[in-house]
């Protein structure tokens, strides 16, 4: 009953402009991934809701309704390695990056982000972390997840009737998004940058900590070494500096002492 109530709450919190974003079982099972959606108190003591704007001016943007069906079809393939929550963070970052680069095509970048890690569902779950382990890794499994991700993406995009030319570019981006160290285009660069920047979000840091049994400081050091030198765009580098400044605070004695 408690889990059912939690699922209802998570779905209710995901309604944005009358669109509902599906929530996977892993999000329900891993409660700490969702920041609280309601206040615990009102310290001012009166309702100021009438003074809150009803639309964003330049900040967060909603999950694009055009991508809703793609997300729903991708979700069953994102139930390993916290890929469902990772994907939503990367999507939000990708939306911001495409807004900063109006010459990019969000109808390529954003579906590629939604679908890029679906292929991990085809890798044995007990081998996934071995594939990306800092002490060696399994390049063969990384390649496998890219190939399988492109295969899954092709089916999903065909099922929703997506534009054929855009499908071709999306599949090319997915097939090599980790193993290919260069960017084929701006669209490819933004997808790669959004994918990497997730690591600096609070969810990303927590996830890396638990993947490898690291302290928060160790996770920051590992993420730093594998992120900043490999970003492609100035916009992403600026975002990384900002996110790193925030995540660094969580390890300072001053912040830790405050609890």
N, C-alpha and C positions, 0 to 999 in steps of 0.2 A: 504493500500500500504506500509506504514512504517513497519507494522508487517511482511508483506511478505518479504521485504528487509532484516529485522532482521533475519528471519528464514533462508534465503539464506546465510547470513553472518555467522550465527551460524553453519550451515552445512558445509560451506567452511572451517571454522576454525577447524572443527572436523575431517578433512581428515588427516590421519596419515599413511604414507607409502602406499598411494593409497587405504586405507580402510576408509570408511565413517561411523562414529558412529552416530546413529540416535539421534535426539534432540527432546525432548518432548515439548508439549505446555506450561508446567509450566516453562521450561527454557526460552521460548520466552516471557512469560508474566512477568517473574521476571528477569529483565535485569541485576541486580547487581550480579547475581550468576556467570557471566562469566567475568573473567578478560580480559582486552583488548588484542586483538591479533595483533594489528598493532601499530607502534609508532605514536606519535602525532607530532614529529619533529625529525630532525637529527642535533643535536647540534655540532657534529664533522664537518659536512658539506661535507663529501664524503662517497661513498659507500664502505663498508668493507665486503660485502656479500661473496666475494670470499675466505675470510679467516675463514669463519664459517664452522666447520665440518658438514658433511652431515649425520652422524650417531652418536648416543649416545654411549659413552664408558662404562659408569657405572651408569648413572643417570636414567632418566625416560625411561620407556619401553612402546611400543605401545599397544593399545588394541588388545589382541590376536585374530587373524582372526578366530581361532577355536571357540571362544566364541561370535562371532558377531551375529550369528543367535539366540543364547540363549538370548542375550541382546535385540534383536529386538522383540522377543516373550514376554519377561518379561516387556518391556517398558509400554504397556497399563495398567499393574497392578501396576505401580510405580508412578501414577499421583496424589498421595495424600501425604501430609506432607513433600513435597520436597524430597520424596524418590528417585526420579530419579537422582538428583544431588548428594544426599547422597551416593547412590550406586556407582556412578562413582568414587567419592573420596575414598570410602572404597575399591573398586577394585584396584585402584592405590596403596593404602597402602598395600593391600593384596599381590600384585605383589612383592613389595619390601620385605615383610616379608617372602614370599616363597623363594625368592632368598637368603635371609639370613639363611634359614632353608632348605637346599637342600634335607634333608630327608623327607620333607613334600611333598604332592602330589598336585601341583597346579591345576590339572584337577579335583580335588575334592574341594579344597579351593575356587578357583575363581568362578566356577559356583554357589557354595553355596552362595557366596557374592552377585552375581548378582540377585539371586532369593530369598534371605532370607526375604526380607520385602514385597514381592508381596502380602502377605496375608492381609496387612492393607487395600487393596482395597475392602475387604469383610467386613470391619468394618464400621458402619455408620460414615460418615466423621465428624459429630458434636460430636462424642464420642471418637475420636482417641486421642486427647490431654488429655481427662479425664483418658484414660487408662494408661498414663505415667506421670500424674501430680505428682509433688513432695509431695503434701499434702495428699497423699493416694493412688491414682491410681485405676485401674480396672484390677486386675489380670485375671479375666475371659476373658476380651477382649484381653489381651496379649496372653493368651493361644489360643484364637480363631484365631488371626492373624498367630500364629505359625502353627496351624493345616491347615489352609487354604493355607498358604504359601507352606507347604509340598505338598498339593494337586495340586496346580498350578505348582509347580516345577516338580512334577511327569509327568504331561501332557507335559510341555515344553520339558523336557529332552527326553521323549519318542518320541515326534514329530521330534526331531533332530537326533534320532537314537543313543543316548548316551549309553555308556557302562553300562550294567545292574548292575554290582557290584558297580560301582562308583555312579550310581543313588541311590542305597540303602544307601550308606554312606552319600551322599549329603542330602537326605531326613531326615535321622536321625539327622544330624547337624541342619537343619532348624527347625525341630520340637522340640523346646526346646532351641533355641539359646538365648532367653532372660530369660526365666523362670528357666532354668537349670543353677545353679550357679557353677557347675564344668565342666571341659572339658573332653570329652570322649577319646580324642586323640589329637595329635599335630595338625592335620588338623582342628579339632573343635576349638582348642585354637587359632589358627591363624585367623580363620574366626571371632571368637568373638573379638579378639584384634583389627582387622581391623575395624570392626563395631564400636567399642567404640572410637578408635583413631580419627575417623571422627569428633567427637565433638570438638576436639582441632584445627581443620582447621578454617581458617577465615569464610568459609561458615557455618561450624558447630556452631561456636560461634554466628554468626548473626542469625542463625535459632533458637537456644535456646533462645536468647534474645526475639525474636518475639513470640515464642510459649507461653512464660510465662510473658511477659511484664517486663523483667529484664534489668537493666543497664548492660553494658559490664563487669564491675567488678563483679556484682552479678552473671552473667552467668559464668564467670571464676570460681568463688567460688563453684557454684553448680556443674559444670562439674568436677572440681578437686575432690570433695567429692565422685563423682559417677564413677570415672574412674581409678585413679592411684591405689587404693587398690584392684582393680578387674581385672587387666591385668594378663595374664598367662605367658608371655614369656619375657625374658630379652631384646630381640630385641624391643619388643613393649614398654617396660618401658623406654628404651633409646630414642625411637622416641617420646614418650609422654613428656619426659623432654625437648627435643629440641623444640617440638611444643608449649609447655607451655611457654617456655622462649620467643618465638616469640610473642605469643598472649598476654602475660603479658605486653610487651612493649607498646601495643596499649592503655593501660589504664594509663600509667605513665604521670604525669604532663608535663614532658619534651617533650614527643611525642605529647600529646594533644596540647600543646602550639604551636607546629610547624604546626598544621593544617593538 
